[in-house]
Amino acid sequence: MSRSRLTITTVAVILWCGCAPRPATDTPQPTGAWTSTAARTVERFITDTMRVLGAPGASICVIRDGRIVWSRAFGVADLEQHVPATAETRFRIGSVSKSLTSVAIGRLVQAGQLDLDAPVQRYVPGFPEKRYPITVRQVAGHLAGIRHYDTGEFENREHYATVTEGLAIFAADSLLFEPGTQFSYSSYGYNLLGAVIEGASGRPYREYMRDEVLDPAGMTHTSFEHPDSIIPDRGRYYTRTDSTGPTINATYVDNTYKWPSGGFLSTAEDLARFGDRLLRGELLRPETVTLLWTPMRTSNGTTTEYGIGWTVESDSLGRRRVRHSGGSVGGTAHLIIYPEQRVVVAVLVNSDYTFINAIPRYAEPFLPPAPRP
């Protein structure tokens, strides 16, 4: 989820001075008068907002009916080296990684290799038993009572060679509540799901994700973050000292402990392509997509608006949207799918001062116009 420090409403009143930089790339061109108008409106919004926020770079991709109708990069990927952001620039995507992991869960379920209602220890025998049993489904829906980050853990600098090694951070901790009784967002729960994927498939998490999710989705510019590796087109990460201070380099972190929940690098085009192929049934069977996109409920019947790896909700006009936001040290992301309109929008920013939650400003303009009465 986004950890953005400055919301769009804070700066909305000063956005329209018209002195922002031009976008770094301009292909592919939007098609159709309505799309072109939407693109101009969103381009102006993004450039003006980036200037106010001090966000160095961003990228957006819009797919409608299986076709990229607009893809644009803005600003720079590296301030010090004056490297422009492009459609190939890889950004930290944060918790949008959970949506990638959810498709791996779906593939294992439809292959009969994973039982969502089995205890997690069936697939991860080394995970300690708790006061209450916890199922894979409860973990996937943030209903298991597994805690989220504690102070300082989000800025982890320790390296973990495997998904299982990273479980040591929280494995011994007690549950926050009886599973099923409450919704409590937990990135550590999705790290545990990475280990579940390994146990169910008999393959390392990274190998399974590459073979069963990334390659089938055509995500050729998506990778696991390794701080010591040479990763083509990886951008830099930025923050600010405060809302009025200068842009500075984000602190060093090692995200190897949370690949399943927040450790991927990707591009806007890759993420939009992933969402589109999921929408069109090219990654999972329709009934499995429905499983992922059905909100769970607590034991008292309260909806959580969260399925398996996806927030499921309606916008202000009642249109269903399925999405996930992501916040990392020096990076923010949002992937949004409008199933009925066949529209997918992905946006990435290389700063934690961001505009990713302003969905009506950069995503909704690309939805088909409402029919006239």
Sequence and secondary structure as in RCSB ss.txt:
>XXXX:A:sequence
MSRSRLTITTVAVILWCGCAPRPATDTPQPTGAWTSTAARTVERFITDTMRVLGAPGASICVIRDGRIVWSRAFG
VADLEQHVPATAETRFRIGSVSKSLTSVAIGRLVQAGQLDLDAPVQRYVPGFPEKRYPITVRQVAGHLAGIRHYD
TGEFENREHYATVTEGLAIFAADSLLFEPGTQFSYSSYGYNLLGAVIEGASGRPYREYMRDEVLDPAGMTHTSFE
HPDSIIPDRGRYYTRTDSTGPTINATYVDNTYKWPSGGFLSTAEDLARFGDRLLRGELLRPETVTLLWTPMRTSN
GTTTEYGIGWTVESDSLGRRRVRHSGGSVGGTAHLIIYPEQRVVVAVLVNSDYTFINAIPRYAEPFLPPAPRP
>XXXX:A:secstr
    SS HHHHGGG TTS    BS   S   SHHHHHHHHHHHHHHHHHHHHHT  EEEEEEEETTEEEEEEEEE
EEETTTTEE  TT BEE GGGHHHHHHHHHHHHHHTT   TTSBGGGT TTS   SS  BHHHHHTT S      
TTGGG     SSHHHHGGGTTTS  SS TTS     HHHHHHHHHHHHHHHSS HHHHHIIIIITTTT TT EE 
 TTS  TTB   EEESSTTS EEE     GGGGHHHH EEE HHHHHHHHHHHHTTSSS HHHHHHHTS  B TT
S B SB SS EEEE TTS EEEEEEEEETTEEEEEEEETTTTEEEEEEESBSS  TT HHHHTGGGS      
